[in-house]
Amino acid sequence: NSRKSTGGNVTVGNGAGNSITKMSDDTVANVAGAEHGKTLRAAVMIIGHARSLVWDMVCHNIKIRLVDALAKPPTDSESAESVQWQVDVFLFLSLNDKDSRRTPGRLKQVYQGPGILQPCIKKLKPVHVEFMPPIYKPPEKHGCSKGHEPEYIAQSKGKFLQEKGFPQRLFSQCKRVDIAQDYILSTFDPRFRRDYAAFVKTRPDAVYLTELPPLWSFNLSRITEAAGAYPDAFVLVPRGCHVWP
């Protein structure tokens, strides 16, 4: 993959396609002195097949009930003890959904170019957009001893044993998350001096029935995930913890 940044342009990842969008210069300003102003940053990573993210109602739902809700400032009565959060959105998407199971045909398709996502990109204002391959092939040898195999091997021995391609799908999910968080920590964060204090991972096809609580209300001494939803629907981790698929 190749990535680039030009002045006030959003950084662009070149995985399975290209992306062009803009962001204002104040979006790339660093947050030096955050301790004095009690301002912290979080990276919201939307990772996976684009699917229903191309629909305006889904994109709008994510913008209002996830992104804006997480960044909501404390009220006057809460501000003395609370920290103000700023949220950066990262899109790591695949436009070619060939490996999903039980996905309706109208969601499982190949979108003809990244242009179909431009309205959503304009709405979410991501600081980085990357289009990724639909699948990643697992290594032929994983080097682990029996009983300590990677998850994509271990889980395939359970209820999904007979499901064709399951190990490759699970490996691909893990690989996308690894690529996303590693890029933010090793490249984007040091370059733009973000010093992200928290990471949120969600899916492009997640729909929120109500606004999430603001970030300042979460306990960042632990990991938070959605209750009663798929494990990969939402997870919030503090810096130093790795996001799981």
Backbone as CSV, one residue per row, in Angstrom:
resi,resn,N_x,N_y,N_z,CA_x,CA_y,CA_z,C_x,C_y,C_z
1,ASN,0.824,-1.193,0.000,0.000,0.000,0.000,0.862,1.249,0.000
2,SER,0.392,2.290,-0.661,1.082,3.573,-0.627,0.158,4.603,-0.033
3,ARG,0.759,5.531,0.696,-0.038,6.567,1.342,0.630,7.900,1.098
4,LYS,-0.185,8.958,1.069,0.373,10.280,0.835,-0.450,11.333,1.540
5,SER,0.140,12.509,1.703,-0.574,13.647,2.257,-0.057,14.896,1.575
6,THR,-0.960,15.786,1.219,-0.565,17.007,0.534,-1.187,18.198,1.233
7,GLY,-0.378,18.914,2.015,-0.871,20.116,2.669,-2.074,19.818,3.533
8,GLY,-3.207,20.504,3.250,-4.411,20.325,4.033,-5.273,19.198,3.538
9,ASN,-4.778,18.380,2.620,-5.567,17.252,2.104,-5.596,16.120,3.110
10,VAL,-6.677,15.381,3.070,-6.748,14.183,3.878,-5.699,13.197,3.372
11,THR,-5.098,12.432,4.299,-4.156,11.414,3.848,-4.926,10.326,3.119
12,VAL,-4.287,9.754,2.132,-4.950,8.805,1.252,-4.183,7.503,1.244
13,GLY,-4.889,6.412,1.435,-4.279,5.098,1.330,-4.641,4.498,-0.010
14,ASN,-3.675,3.879,-0.652,-3.892,3.310,-1.980,-3.818,1.797,-1.855
15,GLY,-4.960,1.181,-1.514,-4.974,-0.261,-1.346,-5.592,-0.929,-2.549
16,ALA,-6.933,-0.871,-2.660,-7.624,-1.479,-3.797,-8.265,-0.400,-4.650
17,GLY,-7.823,0.841,-4.489,-8.413,1.939,-5.241,-7.809,3.247,-4.798
18,ASN,-8.417,4.348,-5.155,-7.924,5.659,-4.779,-9.020,6.449,-4.110
19,SER,-8.647,7.503,-3.427,-9.626,8.371,-2.801,-9.152,9.803,-2.894
20,ILE,-10.067,10.700,-3.136,-9.736,12.120,-3.147,-10.781,12.845,-2.325
21,THR,-10.339,13.517,-1.290,-11.239,14.344,-0.508,-10.399,15.391,0.198
22,LYS,-11.044,16.386,0.750,-10.326,17.494,1.380,-10.715,17.606,2.839
23,MET,-9.818,18.170,3.627,-10.194,18.561,4.975,-9.528,19.893,5.269
24,SER,-10.114,20.647,6.163,-9.603,21.975,6.449,-8.286,21.888,7.205
25,ASP,-7.501,22.966,7.129,-6.189,22.961,7.766,-6.277,22.790,9.278
26,ASP,-7.376,23.322,9.888,-7.462,23.222,11.341,-7.681,21.780,11.789
27,THR,-8.093,20.912,10.877,-8.281,19.513,11.222,-6.950,18.825,11.444
28,VAL,-5.903,19.248,10.750,-4.601,18.597,10.886,-3.714,19.288,11.909
29,ALA,-4.231,20.323,12.565,-3.443,20.984,13.601,-3.233,20.023,14.763
30,ASN,-2.037,20.029,15.341,-1.801,19.096,16.441,-2.411,19.642,17.728
31,VAL,-2.438,18.793,18.734,-3.065,19.193,19.990,-2.006,19.330,21.085
32,ALA,-0.891,19.979,20.736,0.148,20.240,21.727,-0.447,21.071,22.857
33,GLY,-0.083,20.756,24.076,-0.625,21.482,25.217,-1.975,20.972,25.655
34,ALA,-2.327,19.760,25.256,-3.643,19.222,25.596,-3.837,19.079,27.102
35,GLU,-2.732,18.818,27.811,-2.863,18.638,29.251,-3.353,19.913,29.916
36,HIS,-2.905,21.043,29.415,-3.309,22.306,30.026,-4.773,22.597,29.734
37,GLY,-5.225,22.269,28.518,-6.600,22.550,28.149,-7.532,21.387,28.384
38,LYS,-7.018,20.301,28.980,-7.820,19.108,29.214,-8.503,18.634,27.942
39,THR,-7.760,18.584,26.861,-8.290,18.112,25.589,-7.538,16.867,25.145
40,LEU,-8.270,15.828,24.841,-7.690,14.580,24.374,-8.292,14.221,23.024
41,ARG,-7.603,13.354,22.305,-8.081,12.921,20.995,-8.336,11.428,20.978
42,ALA,-9.328,11.057,20.174,-9.636,9.654,19.936,-9.677,9.405,18.439
43,ALA,-9.225,8.221,18.044,-9.293,7.800,16.653,-10.459,6.828,16.491
44,VAL,-11.417,7.200,15.657,-12.543,6.319,15.355,-12.243,5.624,14.033
45,MET,-12.046,4.306,14.095,-11.682,3.533,12.915,-12.907,2.779,12.409
46,ILE,-13.353,3.115,11.212,-14.458,2.408,10.574,-13.835,1.460,9.560
47,ILE,-13.921,0.159,9.852,-13.136,-0.833,9.122,-14.039,-1.940,8.579
48,GLY,-13.840,-2.282,7.301,-14.549,-3.418,6.738,-15.096,-3.141,5.353
49,HIS,-15.989,-4.006,4.895,-16.630,-3.825,3.595,-17.586,-2.637,3.655
50,ALA,-17.591,-1.828,2.613,-18.387,-0.594,2.606,-19.871,-0.875,2.820
51,ARG,-20.411,-1.831,2.109,-21.803,-2.238,2.261,-22.736,-1.035,2.350
52,SER,-23.533,-0.971,3.430,-24.578,0.052,3.520,-24.050,1.436,3.870
53,LEU,-22.735,1.575,4.049,-22.187,2.907,4.298,-22.421,3.831,3.103
54,VAL,-22.680,3.247,1.933,-22.959,4.073,0.753,-24.340,4.706,0.834
55,TRP,-25.181,4.237,1.742,-26.516,4.815,1.915,-26.427,6.006,2.854
56,ASP,-27.024,7.106,2.472,-26.923,8.333,3.253,-27.482,8.154,4.662
57,MET,-28.560,7.407,4.807,-29.168,7.261,6.134,-28.223,6.541,7.102
58,VAL,-27.437,5.599,6.587,-26.486,4.886,7.439,-25.309,5.786,7.786
59,CYS,-24.784,6.479,6.798,-23.669,7.402,7.028,-24.072,8.499,8.008
60,HIS,-25.281,9.028,7.836,-25.767,10.090,8.729,-25.922,9.556,10.148
61,ASN,-26.405,8.332,10.284,-26.561,7.717,11.593,-25.219,7.602,12.301
62,ILE,-24.200,7.160,11.583,-22.864,7.034,12.170,-22.303,8.401,12.554
63,LYS,-22.540,9.383,11.711,-22.042,10.737,11.994,-22.666,11.307,13.271
64,ILE,-23.987,11.219,13.398,-24.684,11.862,14.514,-24.590,11.046,15.795
65,ARG,-24.840,9.750,15.688,-24.976,8.941,16.896,-23.681,8.296,17.367
66,LEU,-22.671,8.319,16.518,-21.361,7.790,16.932,-20.343,8.915,17.037
67,VAL,-19.976,9.495,15.900,-18.885,10.471,15.864,-19.203,11.714,16.689
68,ASP,-20.315,12.374,16.375,-20.671,13.592,17.101,-20.986,13.305,18.567
69,ALA,-21.634,12.173,18.818,-22.004,11.841,20.191,-20.771,11.610,21.056
70,LEU,-19.769,10.916,20.519,-18.550,10.662,21.288,-17.814,11.959,21.622
71,ALA,-17.891,12.930,20.716,-17.162,14.190,20.906,-17.964,15.235,21.666
72,LYS,-19.159,14.907,22.079,-20.023,15.895,22.748,-19.345,16.395,24.024
73,PRO,-19.263,17.708,24.187,-18.583,18.264,25.370,-19.444,18.126,26.617
74,PRO,-18.817,18.181,27.763,-19.580,18.142,29.020,-20.353,19.437,29.224
75,THR,-21.417,19.357,29.982,-22.180,20.556,30.319,-21.403,21.372,31.342
76,ASP,-21.898,22.560,31.640,-21.220,23.438,32.596,-21.052,22.765,33.951
77,SER,-22.059,22.024,34.378,-21.996,21.384,35.692,-21.026,20.206,35.707
78,GLU,-20.691,19.690,34.510,-19.805,18.533,34.429,-18.384,18.908,34.042
79,SER,-18.181,20.123,33.548,-16.916,20.495,32.929,-15.739,20.531,33.886
80,ALA,-15.992,20.795,35.160,-14.891,20.929,36.118,-14.098,19.628,36.248
81,GLU,-14.783,18.510,36.185,-14.127,17.224,36.376,-13.925,16.449,35.073
82,SER,-14.409,16.978,33.963,-14.404,16.223,32.722,-13.356,16.723,31.740
83,VAL,-12.993,15.848,30.827,-12.020,16.157,29.790,-12.749,16.344,28.464
84,GLN,-12.338,17.340,27.707,-12.912,17.545,26.383,-12.218,16.636,25.374
85,TRP,-13.009,15.998,24.516,-12.458,15.086,23.511,-12.681,15.612,22.113
86,GLN,-11.690,15.392,21.267,-11.825,15.619,19.838,-11.694,14.268,19.138
87,VAL,-12.472,14.081,18.084,-12.547,12.789,17.418,-12.087,12.907,15.974
88,ASP,-11.181,12.033,15.570,-10.754,11.918,14.171,-11.291,10.617,13.598
89,VAL,-11.846,10.697,12.405,-12.403,9.519,11.754,-11.417,8.970,10.732
90,PHE,-11.233,7.658,10.740,-10.404,6.952,9.762,-11.280,5.928,9.053
91,LEU,-11.221,5.908,7.729,-11.963,4.924,6.943,-10.996,3.929,6.322
92,PHE,-11.152,2.673,6.673,-10.391,1.580,6.069,-11.415,0.623,5.481
93,LEU,-11.671,0.743,4.190,-12.817,0.078,3.571,-12.424,-0.788,2.382
94,SER,-13.257,-1.767,2.125,-13.164,-2.550,0.897,-14.427,-2.302,0.082
95,LEU,-14.243,-2.043,-1.205,-15.387,-1.829,-2.086,-15.850,-3.126,-2.741
96,ASN,-15.093,-4.180,-2.534,-15.398,-5.462,-3.175,-15.706,-6.484,-2.087
97,ASP,-16.984,-6.775,-1.901,-17.419,-7.648,-0.815,-17.678,-9.042,-1.372
98,LYS,-16.618,-9.868,-1.449,-16.792,-11.188,-2.022,-16.755,-12.316,-1.011
99,ASP,-16.447,-12.013,0.222,-16.230,-13.119,1.155,-17.262,-13.193,2.275
100,SER,-18.293,-12.357,2.205,-19.254,-12.338,3.303,-20.195,-13.530,3.260
101,ARG,-20.719,-13.851,4.408,-21.708,-14.922,4.477,-23.042,-14.343,4.932
102,ARG,-24.104,-14.908,4.441,-25.455,-14.484,4.810,-25.673,-12.987,4.609
103,THR,-25.069,-12.435,3.599,-25.241,-11.014,3.305,-26.205,-10.847,2.138
104,PRO,-27.266,-10.032,2.290,-28.202,-9.827,1.185,-27.500,-9.356,-0.076
105,GLY,-28.008,-9.783,-1.213,-27.367,-9.475,-2.481,-27.181,-7.999,-2.739
106,ARG,-28.123,-7.178,-2.275,-27.996,-5.745,-2.563,-26.886,-5.086,-1.741
107,LEU,-26.423,-5.757,-0.679,-25.296,-5.234,0.092,-23.983,-5.872,-0.331
108,LYS,-24.077,-7.085,-0.858,-22.875,-7.816,-1.252,-22.640,-7.575,-2.733
109,GLN,-21.802,-6.624,-3.044,-21.606,-6.245,-4.429,-20.239,-5.593,-4.600
110,VAL,-19.907,-5.335,-5.842,-18.676,-4.625,-6.157,-19.056,-3.206,-6.570
111,TYR,-18.652,-2.234,-5.788,-18.954,-0.847,-6.120,-17.953,-0.359,-7.159
112,GLN,-18.447,0.317,-8.155,-17.598,0.758,-9.261,-16.873,2.052,-8.904
113,GLY,-15.782,1.915,-8.202,-14.948,3.068,-7.879,-15.328,3.733,-6.575
114,PRO,-14.384,4.462,-5.977,-14.599,5.105,-4.683,-15.535,6.303,-4.737
115,GLY,-15.880,6.768,-5.947,-16.749,7.935,-6.061,-18.083,7.755,-5.388
116,ILE,-18.555,6.513,-5.288,-19.850,6.258,-4.671,-19.855,6.640,-3.187
117,LEU,-18.672,6.707,-2.590,-18.580,7.044,-1.164,-18.298,8.517,-0.904
118,GLN,-18.149,9.302,-1.948,-17.800,10.708,-1.745,-18.816,11.472,-0.900
119,PRO,-20.126,11.262,-1.072,-21.073,11.973,-0.189,-20.862,11.639,1.285
120,CYS,-20.575,10.366,1.574,-20.353,9.982,2.962,-19.016,10.520,3.474
121,ILE,-18.002,10.493,2.624,-16.707,11.042,3.017,-16.840,12.531,3.338
122,LYS,-17.618,13.227,2.544,-17.840,14.649,2.797,-18.549,14.864,4.131
123,LYS,-19.431,13.955,4.473,-20.196,14.094,5.723,-19.365,13.728,6.943
124,LEU,-18.625,12.639,6.858,-17.849,12.173,8.013,-16.552,12.939,8.206
125,LYS,-16.044,13.573,7.127,-14.799,14.346,7.187,-13.643,13.534,7.786
126,PRO,-13.338,12.382,7.224,-12.236,11.574,7.768,-10.886,12.242,7.532
127,VAL,-9.938,11.941,8.407,-8.577,12.447,8.233,-7.742,11.484,7.401
128,HIS,-8.261,10.287,7.198,-7.572,9.302,6.369,-8.593,8.366,5.744
129,VAL,-8.408,8.088,4.454,-9.277,7.148,3.735,-8.391,6.133,3.031
130,GLU,-8.701,4.873,3.245,-7.918,3.826,2.591,-8.846,2.729,2.084
131,PHE,-8.686,2.376,0.816,-9.463,1.288,0.240,-8.583,0.045,0.185
132,MET,-9.057,-1.000,0.814,-8.261,-2.191,1.057,-8.724,-3.345,0.176
133,PRO,-7.872,-4.354,-0.008,-8.301,-5.553,-0.737,-9.457,-6.235,-0.009
134,PRO,-10.309,-6.937,-0.730,-11.445,-7.603,-0.084,-11.035,-8.752,0.818
135,ILE,-9.935,-9.399,0.505,-9.462,-10.516,1.324,-7.945,-10.474,1.442
136,TYR,-7.451,-11.042,2.517,-6.015,-11.245,2.726,-5.811,-12.736,2.956
137,LYS,-4.866,-13.312,2.250,-4.629,-14.742,2.381,-3.777,-15.028,3.614
138,PRO,-4.206,-15.976,4.430,-3.406,-16.354,5.600,-2.069,-16.949,5.165
139,PRO,-1.061,-16.846,6.004,0.232,-17.469,5.668,0.098,-18.979,5.615
140,GLU,0.880,-19.600,4.798,0.819,-21.061,4.677,1.253,-21.745,5.978
141,LYS,2.183,-21.139,6.695,2.625,-21.688,7.966,2.515,-20.608,9.032
142,HIS,1.875,-20.934,10.149,1.700,-19.941,11.210,2.729,-20.082,12.325
143,GLY,3.437,-21.200,12.385,4.530,-21.343,13.341,4.117,-21.543,14.781
144,CYS,2.823,-21.833,15.028,2.349,-22.021,16.397,2.208,-23.520,16.697
145,SER,2.403,-23.870,17.942,2.291,-25.267,18.338,0.824,-25.686,18.436
146,LYS,0.572,-26.966,18.424,-0.782,-27.493,18.513,-1.449,-27.048,19.812
147,GLY,-2.665,-26.588,19.680,-3.383,-26.075,20.840,-3.173,-24.602,21.067
148,HIS,-2.247,-23.987,20.316,-1.974,-22.552,20.422,-2.053,-21.878,19.043
149,GLU,-2.908,-22.408,18.189,-3.026,-21.874,16.842,-3.658,-20.479,16.863
150,PRO,-3.423,-19.703,15.809,-4.080,-18.391,15.703,-5.598,-18.547,15.700
151,GLU,-6.299,-17.467,16.029,-7.756,-17.516,16.126,-8.412,-17.981,14.837
152,TYR,-7.879,-17.563,13.699,-8.528,-17.934,12.444,-8.443,-19.438,12.181
153,ILE,-7.499,-20.113,12.856,-7.417,-21.562,12.778,-8.249,-22.193,13.893
154,ALA,-8.083,-21.692,15.112,-8.754,-22.275,16.271,-10.273,-22.199,16.136
155,GLN,-10.779,-21.040,15.712,-12.227,-20.886,15.625,-12.821,-21.704,14.485
156,SER,-12.041,-21.978,13.464,-12.558,-22.746,12.335,-12.793,-24.198,12.701
157,LYS,-12.329,-24.609,13.883,-12.544,-25.980,14.332,-13.866,-26.127,15.063
158,GLY,-14.553,-25.009,15.296,-15.809,-25.047,16.024,-17.008,-25.124,15.109
159,LYS,-18.002,-24.283,15.404,-19.283,-24.379,14.701,-19.188,-23.983,13.236
160,PHE,-18.121,-23.257,12.866,-17.978,-22.839,11.475,-17.081,-23.785,10.677
161,LEU,-16.852,-24.969,11.245,-15.904,-25.888,10.635,-16.236,-26.181,9.180
162,GLN,-17.526,-26.355,8.879,-17.927,-26.740,7.528,-18.147,-25.530,6.621
163,GLU,-17.927,-24.354,7.130,-18.203,-23.157,6.341,-17.000,-22.812,5.467
164,LYS,-17.207,-22.839,4.186,-16.113,-22.628,3.240,-15.511,-21.230,3.389
165,GLY,-14.196,-21.190,3.473,-13.497,-19.906,3.494,-13.514,-19.166,4.811
166,PHE,-14.028,-19.796,5.890,-14.108,-19.077,7.160,-12.743,-18.638,7.683
167,PRO,-11.718,-19.505,7.696,-10.411,-19.056,8.193,-9.895,-17.825,7.452
168,GLN,-10.084,-17.793,6.138,-9.614,-16.648,5.362,-10.388,-15.386,5.700
169,ARG,-11.699,-15.507,5.937,-12.502,-14.342,6.305,-12.064,-13.778,7.647
170,LEU,-11.892,-14.667,8.630,-11.490,-14.206,9.955,-10.089,-13.611,9.921
171,PHE,-9.180,-14.247,9.187,-7.832,-13.696,9.051,-7.883,-12.306,8.425
172,SER,-8.726,-12.128,7.405,-8.844,-10.835,6.730,-9.354,-9.762,7.682
173,GLN,-10.329,-10.112,8.524,-10.832,-9.149,9.501,-9.718,-8.706,10.447
174,CYS,-8.967,-9.683,10.932,-7.867,-9.362,11.843,-6.795,-8.518,11.145
175,LYS,-6.488,-8.874,9.914,-5.451,-8.177,9.161,-5.827,-6.717,8.927
176,ARG,-7.090,-6.459,8.576,-7.517,-5.075,8.341,-7.352,-4.226,9.601
177,VAL,-7.746,-4.789,10.736,-7.634,-4.049,11.996,-6.172,-3.801,12.346
178,ASP,-5.325,-4.818,12.154,-3.894,-4.651,12.419,-3.302,-3.544,11.551
179,ILE,-3.617,-3.582,10.263,-3.093,-2.575,9.335,-3.550,-1.180,9.745
180,ALA,-4.825,-1.070,10.101,-5.391,0.235,10.448,-4.728,0.830,11.688
181,GLN,-4.728,0.083,12.781,-4.178,0.642,14.013,-2.665,0.822,13.927
182,ASP,-1.981,-0.093,13.274,-0.535,0.044,13.118,-0.186,1.291,12.310
183,TYR,-0.979,1.569,11.263,-0.725,2.767,10.467,-0.920,4.033,11.301
184,ILE,-1.982,4.067,12.078,-2.242,5.253,12.894,-1.123,5.468,13.906
185,LEU,-0.713,4.401,14.581,0.287,4.524,15.645,1.696,4.774,15.109
186,SER,2.036,4.145,13.987,3.415,4.222,13.505,3.649,5.349,12.499
187,THR,2.598,5.797,11.824,2.774,6.792,10.764,1.961,8.072,10.996
188,PHE,0.663,7.944,11.091,-0.190,9.134,11.160,-0.001,9.897,12.470
189,ASP,-0.054,9.184,13.574,0.051,9.826,14.884,1.367,10.581,15.049
190,PRO,2.513,9.945,14.784,3.770,10.690,14.927,3.876,11.868,13.955
191,ARG,3.359,11.705,12.753,3.495,12.755,11.755,2.698,13.994,12.112
192,PHE,1.459,13.793,12.591,0.591,14.933,12.887,0.475,15.224,14.381
193,ARG,1.231,14.486,15.193,1.304,14.732,16.636,-0.078,14.693,17.288
194,ARG,-0.799,13.654,17.011,-2.147,13.532,17.560,-2.151,13.029,18.999
195,ASP,-1.242,12.109,19.311,-1.195,11.531,20.659,-2.559,10.968,21.071
196,TYR,-3.096,10.097,20.240,-4.417,9.545,20.523,-4.437,8.829,21.860
197,ALA,-5.406,9.180,22.680,-5.544,8.572,23.999,-6.496,7.380,23.981
198,ALA,-7.277,7.257,22.909,-8.244,6.160,22.827,-8.496,5.810,21.368
199,PHE,-8.906,4.568,21.160,-9.238,4.078,19.824,-10.619,3.428,19.860
200,VAL,-11.420,3.779,18.881,-12.740,3.180,18.728,-12.749,2.439,17.396
201,LYS,-13.208,1.204,17.412,-13.340,0.435,16.178,-14.805,0.094,15.978
202,THR,-15.308,0.344,14.783,-16.678,-0.019,14.460,-16.764,-0.482,13.017
203,ARG,-17.939,-0.955,12.627,-18.157,-1.475,11.284,-18.827,-0.427,10.405
204,PRO,-18.612,-0.497,9.096,-19.274,0.443,8.185,-20.779,0.228,8.106
205,ASP,-21.256,-0.960,8.461,-22.682,-1.239,8.355,-23.372,-1.259,9.711
206,ALA,-22.725,-0.716,10.740,-23.347,-0.632,12.062,-24.333,0.529,12.094
207,VAL,-25.488,0.311,12.686,-26.495,1.362,12.858,-26.780,1.493,14.346
208,TYR,-26.750,2.718,14.845,-26.916,2.976,16.275,-28.337,3.448,16.550
209,LEU,-29.008,2.786,17.479,-30.403,3.095,17.775,-30.554,4.357,18.616
210,THR,-29.477,4.741,19.276,-29.480,5.972,20.060,-28.061,6.512,20.109
211,GLU,-27.902,7.737,20.555,-26.570,8.323,20.644,-25.728,7.607,21.697
212,LEU,-24.454,7.401,21.366,-23.540,6.841,22.348,-23.228,7.878,23.415
213,PRO,-22.866,7.436,24.608,-22.416,8.385,25.632,-21.147,9.094,25.156
214,PRO,-20.894,10.305,25.615,-19.663,11.009,25.223,-18.430,10.319,25.784
215,LEU,-17.317,10.520,25.113,-16.086,9.841,25.516,-15.658,10.186,26.935
216,TRP,-15.913,11.414,27.363,-15.462,11.808,28.701,-16.155,11.000,29.803
217,SER,-17.260,10.328,29.472,-17.994,9.582,30.488,-17.537,8.128,30.612
218,PHE,-16.660,7.684,29.691,-16.198,6.295,29.733,-15.028,6.134,30.698
219,ASN,-14.902,4.934,31.241,-13.763,4.578,32.079,-12.680,3.995,31.190
220,LEU,-11.653,4.763,30.928,-10.601,4.318,30.020,-9.509,3.500,30.704
221,SER,-9.786,3.061,31.923,-8.865,2.115,32.545,-9.216,0.686,32.142
222,ARG,-10.243,0.544,31.299,-10.658,-0.782,30.866,-11.141,-0.716,29.425
223,ILE,-11.401,-1.875,28.852,-11.908,-1.977,27.481,-13.429,-2.029,27.509
224,THR,-14.057,-1.312,26.597,-15.524,-1.291,26.523,-15.967,-1.830,25.169
225,GLU,-16.933,-2.745,25.191,-17.494,-3.242,23.946,-19.016,-3.224,24.047
226,ALA,-19.668,-3.354,22.895,-21.125,-3.305,22.855,-21.712,-4.533,23.536
227,ALA,-22.759,-4.322,24.310,-23.459,-5.426,24.948,-24.599,-5.880,24.042
228,GLY,-24.713,-7.179,23.837,-25.810,-7.700,23.052,-25.665,-7.528,21.559
229,ALA,-24.477,-7.187,21.098,-24.238,-7.019,19.661,-23.079,-7.917,19.259
230,TYR,-22.818,-7.986,17.950,-21.661,-8.739,17.501,-20.399,-8.126,18.111
231,PRO,-19.423,-8.942,18.468,-18.216,-8.420,19.124,-17.484,-7.354,18.310
232,ASP,-17.620,-7.408,16.973,-16.897,-6.440,16.148,-17.713,-5.187,15.848
233,ALA,-18.888,-5.048,16.483,-19.742,-3.886,16.198,-19.173,-2.606,16.792
234,PHE,-18.631,-2.701,18.007,-18.081,-1.513,18.675,-17.123,-1.957,19.761
235,VAL,-15.957,-1.340,19.787,-15.025,-1.554,20.881,-14.247,-0.260,21.104
236,LEU,-14.065,0.087,22.365,-13.312,1.280,22.769,-12.169,0.829,23.655
237,VAL,-10.942,1.177,23.277,-9.777,0.781,24.064,-8.901,2.004,24.334
238,PRO,-8.226,2.024,25.476,-7.269,3.092,25.728,-5.985,2.866,24.949
239,ARG,-5.216,3.907,24.792,-3.927,3.771,24.144,-3.091,2.733,24.887
240,GLY,-2.394,1.905,24.129,-1.620,0.845,24.748,-2.290,-0.504,24.613
241,CYS,-3.582,-0.501,24.307,-4.308,-1.748,24.066,-4.549,-1.905,22.558
242,HIS,-4.513,-3.135,22.099,-4.745,-3.391,20.690,-6.225,-3.655,20.452
243,VAL,-6.773,-3.019,19.437,-8.170,-3.246,19.070,-8.304,-4.627,18.462
244,TRP,-9.356,-5.351,18.818,-9.571,-6.656,18.210,-10.686,-6.564,17.172
245,PRO,-10.709,-7.513,16.239,-11.728,-7.479,15.191,-13.119,-7.697,15.738
